[in-house]
Amino acid sequence: MENRLNNEIQTLVSTAIKIADLENGYVLHFPAGDEEFYRITNFIQAERQCCSFLKFGFTVLPEFEGMTLSLTGPSASKEMIATLLKIPDS
């Protein structure tokens, strides 16, 4: 199951148009599409069960402009989020 989840995370991150730093996490920008919508919501559902300290923000922009997913947490969690999402050091 862990391998499947890692593959799902890798697929989710690879579909992001942009990944931007936040002070205590990251925001990922996605195209507007049903597949991306379901990937994001499935990711949130799975990760909130194991990482209850994370805050997830999911925004669907109007006019099919895209979607954003923000992951934030306590001050020391940014490195853990980067590891989870396999985001290279900036």
N, CA, C and O of each residue as an XYZ file, in Angstrom:
360
protein
N       0.822     -1.198      0.000
C       0.000      0.000      0.000
C       0.868      1.264      0.000
O       0.555      2.249     -0.669
N       1.966      1.212      0.768
C       2.845      2.377      0.824
C       3.421      2.707     -0.547
O       3.532      3.877     -0.912
N       3.789      1.672     -1.309
C       4.325      1.885     -2.648
C       3.279      2.527     -3.559
O       3.598      3.415     -4.350
N       2.021      2.069     -3.443
C       0.935      2.639     -4.240
C       0.741      4.103     -3.882
O       0.562      4.940     -4.766
N       0.776      4.418     -2.587
C       0.623      5.799     -2.153
C       1.764      6.660     -2.664
O       1.539      7.789     -3.100
N       2.989      6.141     -2.618
C       4.135      6.889     -3.147
C       3.958      7.173     -4.630
O       4.269      8.270     -5.095
N       3.458      6.187     -5.382
C       3.202      6.390     -6.808
C       2.130      7.445     -7.030
O       2.244      8.269     -7.937
N       1.090      7.423     -6.205
C       0.020      8.416     -6.325
C       0.535      9.818     -6.018
O       0.170     10.778     -6.698
N       1.378      9.939     -5.001
C       1.961     11.240     -4.665
C       2.848     11.724     -5.803
O       2.786     12.892     -6.187
N       3.667     10.839     -6.340
C       4.558     11.200     -7.444
C       3.744     11.651     -8.665
O       4.111     12.622     -9.327
N       2.648     10.953     -8.964
C       1.781     11.339    -10.085
C       1.137     12.693     -9.811
O       1.071     13.539    -10.703
N       0.665     12.903     -8.590
C       0.044     14.178     -8.230
C       1.025     15.326     -8.425
O       0.696     16.323     -9.067
N       2.212     15.190     -7.882
C       3.215     16.256     -7.965
C       3.636     16.484     -9.416
O       3.876     17.623     -9.815
N       3.727     15.431    -10.199
C       4.155     15.588    -11.588
C       3.114     16.311    -12.442
O       3.457     16.864    -13.486
N       1.865     16.318    -12.022
C       0.833     17.029    -12.782
C       0.714     18.497    -12.369
O      -0.020     19.265    -12.991
N       1.431     18.877    -11.329
C       1.397     20.287    -10.892
C       2.053     21.167    -11.948
O       3.114     20.838    -12.479
N       1.409     22.281    -12.242
C       1.940     23.257    -13.195
C       3.057     24.069    -12.546
O       4.026     24.461    -13.196
N       2.892     24.308    -11.251
C       3.834     25.149    -10.513
C       3.806     24.728     -9.051
O       2.762     24.343     -8.526
N       4.961     24.804     -8.399
C       5.070     24.572     -6.963
C       5.756     25.784     -6.372
O       6.866     26.138     -6.768
N       5.092     26.416     -5.424
C       5.638     27.633     -4.824
C       5.849     27.435     -3.322
O       5.068     26.765     -2.646
N       6.922     28.037     -2.828
C       7.226     28.011     -1.396
C       6.267     28.897     -0.626
O       5.887     29.979     -1.073
N       5.890     28.410      0.536
C       5.212     29.217      1.541
C       6.105     29.209      2.773
O       7.011     28.382      2.877
N       5.864     30.101      3.684
C       6.713     30.178      4.881
C       6.774     28.841      5.619
O       7.837     28.434      6.090
N       5.637     28.165      5.718
C       5.589     26.917      6.472
C       5.045     25.743      5.646
O       4.404     24.840      6.182
N       5.316     25.771      4.318
C       4.856     24.686      3.461
C       4.986     25.031      1.990
O       5.908     25.733      1.574
N       4.044     24.523      1.216
C       4.069     24.707     -0.241
C       2.653     24.869     -0.775
O       1.683     24.445     -0.147
N       2.552     25.486     -1.938
C       1.294     25.513     -2.677
C       1.570     24.971     -4.072
O       2.516     25.385     -4.742
N       0.731     24.045     -4.490
C       0.855     23.426     -5.803
C      -0.294     23.911     -6.672
O      -1.440     23.959     -6.224
N       0.007     24.265     -7.899
C      -1.001     24.749     -8.856
C      -1.249     23.658     -9.885
O      -0.310     23.060    -10.410
N      -2.521     23.403    -10.168
C      -2.912     22.342    -11.087
C      -3.850     22.870    -12.166
O      -4.542     23.867    -11.964
N      -3.868     22.193    -13.313
C      -4.859     22.536    -14.332
C      -6.250     22.110    -13.851
O      -6.375     21.251    -12.979
N      -7.280     22.712    -14.420
C      -8.653     22.340    -14.073
C      -9.010     21.076    -14.835
O      -9.087     21.093    -16.063
N      -9.223     20.008    -14.138
C      -9.594     18.750    -14.778
C     -10.124     17.778    -13.746
O      -9.738     17.823    -12.578
N     -11.007     16.899    -14.182
C     -11.605     15.933    -13.262
C     -10.566     14.995    -12.657
O     -10.624     14.694    -11.464
N      -9.614     14.529    -13.467
C      -8.589     13.625    -12.951
C      -7.773     14.273    -11.851
O      -7.520     13.663    -10.812
N      -7.361     15.511    -12.082
C      -6.582     16.233    -11.077
C      -7.414     16.451     -9.815
O      -6.911     16.304     -8.701
N      -8.686     16.800     -9.994
C      -9.583     17.026     -8.853
C      -9.630     15.777     -7.973
O      -9.478     15.869     -6.755
N      -9.838     14.618     -8.583
C      -9.921     13.375     -7.812
C      -8.577     12.999     -7.200
O      -8.538     12.493     -6.078
N      -7.486     13.232     -7.903
C      -6.158     12.947     -7.330
C      -5.922     13.779     -6.074
O      -5.454     13.274     -5.053
N      -6.256     15.066     -6.170
C      -6.037     15.969     -5.029
C      -6.898     15.556     -3.843
O      -6.399     15.454     -2.722
N      -8.180     15.318     -4.076
C      -9.065     14.972     -2.952
C      -8.698     13.617     -2.348
O      -8.786     13.441     -1.133
N      -8.292     12.666     -3.173
C      -7.838     11.369     -2.637
C      -6.567     11.527     -1.814
O      -6.413     10.890     -0.772
N      -5.655     12.376     -2.284
C      -4.418     12.646     -1.545
C      -4.738     13.250     -0.177
O      -4.206     12.811      0.843
N      -5.609     14.258     -0.164
C      -5.978     14.897      1.106
C      -6.587     13.876      2.055
O      -6.233     13.829      3.233
N      -7.492     13.067      1.548
C      -8.154     12.070      2.385
C      -7.148     11.101      3.005
O      -7.244     10.782      4.190
N      -6.195     10.636      2.217
C      -5.205      9.687      2.728
C      -4.237     10.341      3.707
O      -3.941      9.776      4.760
N      -3.746     11.523      3.367
C      -2.708     12.148      4.179
C      -3.224     12.739      5.487
O      -2.485     12.787      6.471
N      -4.455     13.181      5.518
C      -4.958     13.763      6.772
C      -5.123     12.715      7.850
O      -5.164     13.040      9.037
N      -5.219     11.447      7.442
C      -5.328     10.366      8.420
C      -3.989     10.065      9.084
O      -3.944      9.715     10.263
N      -2.899     10.200      8.331
C      -1.595      9.884      8.916
C      -0.855     11.126      9.395
O       0.014     11.027     10.262
N      -1.181     12.286      8.852
C      -0.470     13.526      9.192
C      -1.468     14.573      9.676
O      -1.680     15.595      9.024
N      -2.067     14.307     10.811
C      -3.149     15.179     11.307
C      -2.669     16.582     11.676
O      -3.490     17.475     11.883
N      -1.364     16.791     11.760
C      -0.826     18.114     12.078
C      -0.766     19.023     10.853
O      -0.555     20.228     10.990
N      -0.948     18.460      9.652
C      -0.897     19.269      8.431
C      -2.219     19.981      8.188
O      -3.291     19.487      8.538
N      -2.113     21.143      7.585
C      -3.291     21.902      7.175
C      -3.333     21.862      5.652
O      -2.363     22.216      4.983
N      -4.468     21.428      5.115
C      -4.658     21.332      3.677
C      -5.611     22.428      3.229
O      -6.668     22.621      3.830
N      -5.243     23.138      2.187
C      -6.125     24.135      1.581
C      -6.321     23.769      0.120
O      -5.352     23.674     -0.633
N      -7.559     23.565     -0.282
C      -7.859     23.165     -1.655
C      -8.805     24.204     -2.245
O      -9.894     24.434     -1.720
N      -8.382     24.823     -3.332
C      -9.183     25.871     -3.973
C      -9.411     25.514     -5.430
O      -8.475     25.198     -6.164
N     -10.671     25.569     -5.833
C     -11.033     25.398     -7.238
C     -11.351     26.796     -7.748
O     -12.296     27.437     -7.288
N     -10.556     27.259     -8.699
C     -10.700     28.616     -9.217
C     -11.868     28.695    -10.201
O     -12.207     27.698    -10.838
N     -12.480     29.864    -10.328
C     -13.618     30.005    -11.237
C     -13.197     29.905    -12.705
O     -12.024     30.045    -13.052
N     -14.188     29.660    -13.540
C     -13.982     29.662    -14.996
C     -12.933     28.651    -15.440
O     -12.242     28.870    -16.434
N     -12.810     27.546    -14.711
C     -11.868     26.484    -15.077
C     -10.435     26.991    -15.207
O      -9.681     26.543    -16.070
N     -10.067     27.946    -14.323
C      -8.711     28.505    -14.342
C      -7.699     27.585    -13.676
O      -6.494     27.792    -13.818
N      -8.154     26.600    -12.972
C      -7.242     25.683    -12.320
C      -7.607     25.449    -10.871
O      -8.676     25.845    -10.408
N      -6.701     24.799    -10.166
C      -6.899     24.468     -8.760
C      -5.580     24.643     -8.026
O      -4.504     24.544     -8.617
N      -5.678     24.903     -6.738
C      -4.473     24.974     -5.913
C      -4.642     24.077     -4.691
O      -5.740     23.912     -4.160
N      -3.529     23.510     -4.266
C      -3.470     22.717     -3.050
C      -2.335     23.270     -2.213
O      -1.179     23.268     -2.638
N      -2.666     23.744     -1.023
C      -1.605     24.194     -0.117
C      -1.473     23.193      1.021
O      -2.463     22.679      1.541
N      -0.237     22.934      1.390
C       0.080     22.082      2.532
C       0.955     22.893      3.457
O       2.041     23.335      3.080
N       0.480     23.085      4.661
C       1.237     23.840      5.650
C       1.154     23.116      6.988
O       0.330     22.223      7.187
N       2.024     23.524      7.888
C       2.025     22.919      9.209
C       2.870     23.734     10.154
O       3.274     24.852      9.835
N       3.139     23.175     11.320
C       3.996     23.856     12.286
C       5.352     24.195     11.670
O       5.711     23.668     10.617
N       6.087     25.055     12.317
C       7.318     25.599     11.744
C       8.291     24.547     11.231
O       8.942     24.777     10.212
N       8.413     23.433     11.878
C       9.392     22.418     11.464
C       8.853     21.455     10.412
O       9.562     20.529     10.019
N       7.633     21.643      9.948
C       7.043     20.653      9.049
C       7.350     20.869      7.570
O       7.094     19.977      6.762
N       7.888     22.023      7.193
C       8.142     22.289      5.777
C       9.089     21.244      5.178
O       8.865     20.773      4.063
N      10.121     20.888      5.897
C      11.080     19.886      5.408
C      10.391     18.530      5.240
O      10.655     17.818      4.271
N       9.513     18.170      6.176
C       8.786     16.908      6.089
C       7.858     16.911      4.882
O       7.739     15.899      4.191
N       7.192     18.049      4.618
C       6.305     18.164      3.454
C       7.122     18.009      2.172
O       6.695     17.320      1.246
N       8.284     18.638      2.112
C       9.154     18.523      0.943
C       9.566     17.075      0.715
O       9.626     16.618     -0.426
N       9.845     16.360      1.781
C      10.207     14.946      1.678
C       9.021     14.118      1.202
O       9.166     13.269      0.323
N       7.857     14.363      1.777
C       6.648     13.658      1.384
C       6.349     13.829     -0.099
O       6.019     12.868     -0.795
N       6.470     15.077     -0.575
C       6.143     15.386     -1.962
C       7.344     15.214     -2.912
O       7.220     15.375     -4.126
N       8.506     14.885     -2.327
C       9.743     14.736     -3.107
C      10.073     16.024     -3.875
O      10.398     15.996     -5.061
N       9.979     17.138     -3.168
C      10.319     18.448     -3.734
C      11.805     18.680     -3.510
O      12.268     18.624     -2.370
N      12.561     18.940     -4.569
C      14.005     19.155     -4.395
C      14.278     20.431     -3.589
O      13.471     21.361     -3.583
N      15.420     20.456     -2.917
C      15.817     21.661     -2.161
C      15.883     22.840     -3.104
O      16.364     22.740     -4.233
N      15.372     23.995     -2.595
C      15.417     25.209     -3.432
C      16.735     25.904     -3.290
O      16.957     26.941     -3.916
